[in-house]
Amino acid sequence: MTIDAFSAEWAHAWCSALNASSEYRSAATDWEGSVALVMSADAGAGVPEARAVFLDVARGACHGSRVASAADLDAAAYVIEAAPDVWRELLAGRSAPLMALMTGRLRLTRGSIAALLPFANAARELVATASGIPARFPGDA
């Protein structure tokens, strides 16, 4: 079953997959701080307004997920934003999250890159776990 990327159902599936992943649990043991991921608006890509999801993650577990509200975006320790095509590449495994951050394809709009660097493996597993969820992006047939 394919799920719309950045929807509530997709966020819940991702949270469940994170909790089932021993690789994520191991890599993120010391991670503290919620994360909001934002798919920027891009009318040409079929995204007329931004979409965002919020993950309450800490110490290798996901404690909750949802479509992000404005309050979630304000409260998240880390907010990461990218265009729909960048998220599609990341979730297809064709791009590494920290490399995308370092090259500006992903934008850290809240939080510090220096604080994220020690968690490179956790970030990789976070994205790898999301990659396992069959996702439909705007414009997909």
Secondary structure by P-SEA (a helix, b strand, c coil): cccccccaaaaaaaaaaaaacaaaaaaacccbbbbbbbbccccccccccccbbbbbcccccccccccccaaaaaaccbbbbbcaaaaaaaaaccccaaaaaaacccccccccccccccaaaaaaaaaaaaaaccccccccc
